[in-house]
Each structure stands twice: as structure tokens, then as C-alpha cells.
Amino acid sequence: MTTLFDEVTFAHGPAMANRFMLAPLTNQQSHEDGTLSDAEFKWLTMRAEGGFGLTMTCAAHVQAVGKGFSGQLGIFGDQHLDGHRRLAHEIKRHHSLAIVQLHHAGNRSPKDLIGTDPVCPSDDPETGARALNTAEVEQLVEDFVAAAVRAEQAGYDGAELHGAHGYVIAQFLSPELNRRTDRYGGSLENRTRVLFEIIDGVRARTSASFNLSVRLSPERFGLRTAEMLETYSRLVAEEKIDFVDMSLWDATKTGVEEGFTDIRLIDLFAGIERGPVRLAVAGKLYSAADCRFAVESGADFVAVGRGAILHHDFPRLAAADPGFTVRSLPVTRGTLREEGLSDMFIGYMGNWKGFVAD
């Protein structure tokens, strides 16, 4: 019988020791130049030590202009390598896969943070973002690929391409935000071209043992569920990536678009034949029972976010108690400090209503 503590194998690289992945979580703890801070190092390595089979970094931006938030980890230059080497080594020392998430915020890069207008597939008056020209799109692809190469040099087991939550790859996927007339716009094939060119580039320039994954959103952010199903189907059919990380917001929810309101999103994606490509799901997995539900519904493993903030050793607690559920909110600052969050991260979590006790 499938359990949460089975090993998960991949087509490329080592296996996960169990079905628990630390979800990539914004935390604003690194230095403004993108170099790793001791606070971010502590937060992530505590989760590896706490039993997560895969520990993923927060979104690490691949271009300086792609920075999405203050205190974001960077991977756009060799100046970031020493920190990443230190982090990857320590995560792996605890027998957890070390994966870095590669990110570009696109039109969600604050102008006052990056010092120039943000960029987007097409001009976006709402955010003040300007359209990338074709050569700049080609450079964007190259910079994602170069960041993955840098990640392998740093010792990571792999990298995830952040194609979810309305950031730049998702902006290219969106027919609302992407109104281009070159080869990167128009049809779904063209709008997905950036994603698939990055995948091809990473596969060509990293080793056969490098794990590569993609995070997707099934809806919202100008995306269409039917198109995301088609994109997912192509990703798994081509077998160039190792897993798709589906950010569902709630692993039990049904779709919001017409035609999908009577079926759970997890069932839509888990029901597609995926061969050796694995499926991870995220979304309100607050207990051992929630995680079992996701795996029993067809996911290969779970991406735990809030639960990992509240308990650095969420997997070990779930192993010791099948009825384990996370502590109730709000939680004190002292509790969060004990769980390895810095005051900066605690301040960020204070933006989430009802999370941090006053």
C-alpha cells in the first residue's frame, strides 16, 4: 500500500527519501544583492534536517530586473555561487534533495526595487511594464538556462522553473497578458515556446543526473484550465522534465471555469498518463490526513508550505502520528523563531491575516 514514506524515484538524479517536499516559499530573508543570508540558510536547512525528502529554495531570480520582492535570493550571477554551494551542501548532508527554484517576476517586479520599468510579454499599462522585444525574450530564455547551469555548478540536485502565480513564464502562457505577434505569442504553441525552449536549453547544458521540474497554476492569473491541461500533457509526454509541481491553492477544490466546476483539479491532472514524470501538488495540506488524501488521489508527492512554516519537522511529526495536524493560528513570534524564522520572515508572515499573534 502506498504510504507517505515511500521513496520517490525520478528519471534524472537521485530519489526522494519520502513523499514530502518543502514548497518554495517567499520569505524576504536574503541580502538585497541576492546573496544568501544566514537567516535563509537556517530556515531552509532546518527543513532538510526536519525530514523533508526534497527541500526547495524560495524563488531565486535569474535576472536583476526580474526581482520580485525585497530580500529575494538571486542566482543571476556568479557572485551568488558561494552561498548556493553552502546551502546545497548542507541540504544534501541531511539526505534531502536540494532543488533551487528559478524565477523572474516580469510585470510583478516593483519599479522602485529594480530601478527601471518592469518587463512583460506585452505592454501592460496596469503595472507600467513594457514589452520585451524578441532579442530580449531570447536573452530571458538564455538567462534561465544559465541559472540552471549555475545551480548545477553549485551542487544542487536540480532546478524548478517557476511557471505559476502570474510571474513571467505564466505571463507568456496567458492569452490576456501575452498579445505578441512574433513566435512567442498568439497560439498556445507560441505562448509556451519560452517554457519549452528553457527546458530544451537546460537539458542540453546540464548533466543526465540533473533533476528539472516546472511549477504551474491550473487557473487564475489570466490562464485557461484547458490550455494548462494541454501544456501539462505535453510536458509529461515529452519526458524531458522530472516532475510537475501543481499549485492548486487547495488540493480539494474544483475548477472555477465553466466546464471544470464539477471536477477536482487534482483529479484532472492526476488522471493524465504521465509515464516517468512525477506529479507534486500543493494547496492547504495542513495534516497527515491531507497529505494522504493528495497521494491517494494520484499525486506522487506533496509540497507543504504553511505546515512547514509552523513545523520545521512536519514529516517526522506525520510519521510519529497519523493524526497529526498543524498548530492552530495565530502563533506567537517566539514559536516562529523556534521554528527557524527570522524577524524579517515573521514580519512578512504578519501580512497574512490571523497568522502571527500580536
N, C-alpha and C positions, 0 to 999 in steps of 0.2 A: 504494500500500500504506500502511495506517495506520502511523504512527510516533509515538513519544513526544513528538515535537517539532512535531506539527501544532497549529495554532490550534484552540481550542475556543470556539464561539460560544454565546451564551445568548439567551433571549427578551427579557431586560431587561438593559440596560447593556453595557459593553464586553466584548470577548472575552479569553480567556486566551491568552498567547503560546505556551504549550506545555501538556502534559498533567500537569504536576507541581504539586500543591498541598501547602503546608505544613499538616500536620494540626494541629488545635487541641490544644495540649499544656500541661497543668498545670506550672507552674514556680515558683510562690511568690516571684516576684521583685518584685512591685509593693508599694506602700505599704499599710499596714493600713487607711487610709481609702479605698482603692480607686483612688487616683490613680496614674497611670503613673510608673514609676521609670525612671531612665536605664538600669538593667540590663535591664529588659524591652524598652525601646526598642532597645537594642543587639542583643539576641538576635533580635528579630523582623526588624529592618531588615537584619541580616546575611543572613538567609534570602532576603529580597527581592533583595538585591544578588547573592546566590549563584545566582540564576536560576530561582527558583520562579515559575511563571506566576500563582499565587494564593497569597497569604500570609494565613493566618487567625490571629487572636489566640487566646490561651488563652480559656477560658470567662470571660466578664465578667458579673457578677451584676447582675440587674435590680431586685432589692430588697435592702436591707441585711440583712434576715432570711434571704435566700437565699444568703448567703456560704457557700462550701463548704470553703474552706481558707485558711490564713494566707497573706498576701501576694497575695491574689487581686485582679485587675484589676476595677474596678467601672464600671458605666455607668448607675447608678440615679439620678444627679443631675447637674445642670449643672456642679457642681464638677469633674466628670471630663472636661468637654469640651475644655479646653485640651490635656491630654495626648493625647486621642484625635485631635484635629486635627493635632498634631505627628506622631503615629505614622502616621496615614492618609496625610498628605502625603509623608512620607519613603518609605513602601512604594510609593506610586504613582510617585514620582520614579524608581524603578528598573524601571518598566514591569511591575509586578506588581499584580494585583488586590488591593485592600485590603478584607478581609472581617472583621467582628467577630462572634464567637460569643456569643449571648445565652443566659444560663444562670440557673438557680435550683436550688439543691441539694435543696430540700424536706426530707425527713426525714434527709438526709445532712449537714445544717448542724449543726456541733458547737455544743451549747448554750453551752459556755464561750467560744466565739468570737463568737456573736451576742448573748449576754446574755439570752436568753429561750428558751422551748421552741421547737424547730423545728416546721415545719408540714408537712402531708401531706394527700392527698385524704381519708384516713380516719385515725382514731386508730391509732397504731402503738406498742404497748407496748414492742416490742423497742428502738426508738430514743428513746422518750419524746416522739415527735412528736404534736401534736394535730391534729385535723381542721380544715381550713378551712371556714368557713361559706360559704354561696352568695355573699354580697356580697364576701367575701374572694377567692373564685375569680374573680369578675368583676374585682376590682382587680388580681389577678395577670395576667389577660389584658391589661388596660389598661397595666400596667407593662412587659410585654414589648413591646407596641406602642409605648409612649412611648420605650423604649430604642432601638427601631429608628429612630424618628424622630430621636432624638438622634444615632444613628450617621450618618444621612444629613447632619445638620447639621454633623457633624464632618468630613465629606468622604469617608467610606467608600464604596466601590462597592456594598456590600451587607452583609447580616447573615445569620447562620445561627442557627436555633432549635435548641438542644441538647435533642433528644428521646430521647437514648440513655443508656446506662450507669446507669440507675436513678435519674436525677435527676427533678425534679418533673414534667416533661411525661411522661416514661416512667412515673412513678408513677401518673399519671392513666390511662395506657394499660393498666396492669397490672390484670387482674381479681383478683389476690391482694391488692394494696395499695389498690385503689380499690373500696371497698364502699359507695359513696354511693347514696342513694336519690333525689337530685334529678336535674336534667337533665344533670349531669356524671358520672353513674355508672350502672352496670347494663349496658346493651347496649354493643356496640363503638361504635356511632354516638355514644352519650352519652359514653363514655370518651375518644373522640377529639375531643370538642367543643372542649375547651380549645385544642388544637393548631389546629384549623381556624378557630376564632374569632380566634386570634392572626394567622394568615395573612391572613384577610379584613381585619382591622384594619390590618395593615402595608400591604397593597395599597391600602387606601382613603386612607392618610395619608402615603404616600411617593410619589415620582415614578415615572413609567413606566420610568426608567432604573435603578431600584434593584433589585439582584440579591437574591433571597431564596431561602434553602435550608433544609433540615431534615436534622439528623443523627439516624439511627435505629440501634437494635440489632435484629437479627433474632431473638434468643433471649436467655435468661437474664434476670435482674432481674424475674422474675415475668411476663415477656412470652411470648406464644404465637406461634410462627412463622407459623401460618396467618393469625392476626389481623394480624401485621405485613405479610404479603403483601397482605392486603386493604387495609390502610392505605396501603401504598406504591402500590397500584394506583389508589386514589382520588386520592392526591397527584398522580400523573402524569396521570391522566385529566382532572383539573380545570385543569391547566396554569397554576396561579397561582404556582408556585414555579419556580425555575430549575434546581436540582439537588437530588438526594437524596444525602446523604453516608452510606453504609452502613459502619458499624464492625463488621467481621467477625471481629476478633481474629486471624484467619488467613485470608487470601484464598483458600487452597486447601481449607479444611475443609468437611466435610459437616455437616449439621444434627445436633443431639443429640436432638431429639424424634422420637417414633415417627412414621413416615411421611416423614421427611426425612433419615434416616440414610444413604441411598444416593445422595444428590444433593448436589453442592457448593452452598453458599449463594450464591456469586457467580452460578452458573448460574440459580438460582431467580429472582433479581431482574433480572439482565441479560436474561433471556428474556421479560420482560413488555414489551409495546409501550409506549413512553414518549413518543412524539412529540418535541416540542422540549425536554422535561425531560431533563437530563443525569444520569448516574449516576457518582458517585465511590465508590471503595472503599478501605478501609484494612485493614491486617492483615498484619504480618510481610513487608513489602515491603522487603527488605534489599539488593536488587541491581537492576541494569538489567534483568536477565532476569526477575526477579519482577514488575517494573513492566510489562514487555512481556506477560507472561502475563495480567495483570489486564486490560489493554486488549484483547488478543486474545480474551479470554473475554467481552468485551462491555461492559466499563466504558468510560466516556468519558474519565476521568482518574483519577489515583491520589493518595491522601492519604498522605504519607510522614511518619512520626513518628520512630521511633528513628534511622532513617537520616539524618534532618535534624538530630538532636541531634549525631550523630557527624561529620557533614559539612555545614557551612552551605551548601556549593555542590554538593550531591548532584546536581542536574540537570546542571550543567556537567560534572561528572565522568562521569555517564552518557552525555553527548553525546560526550565525548572517547574513551570506552572502552566499547563494547557489552558487555564482560565485567566491567564494574565491579561490585564488591561492597563492602559497608561493612567498615571495620576490625574486627578481632576484639575481643571483650571478654575481660577488663576493660580499660578505658582509664585512663590517668593523669589526675589532676586538671589537670595542665599542658596536656594535649591538649584537655580540655574547655574550659579557659579560652581557649585559642587559637581554639576554635570559638564563642566568644562567650557562654559560660555564666558566670554569676556564681557566687561561692562558695555563695550560698543555693540556686541551682538545682543545683549539683553536690552539695550536701548532700541535696537531695531525691532526686536520682538514686541516691544511696547507699542509699536504701531498697529499690532494685531489686537483688536478689541477683546478684552477679557482674558488675555494670555498672562500678563505679568501683574502680580498684585502690587498695588501702590504702597 
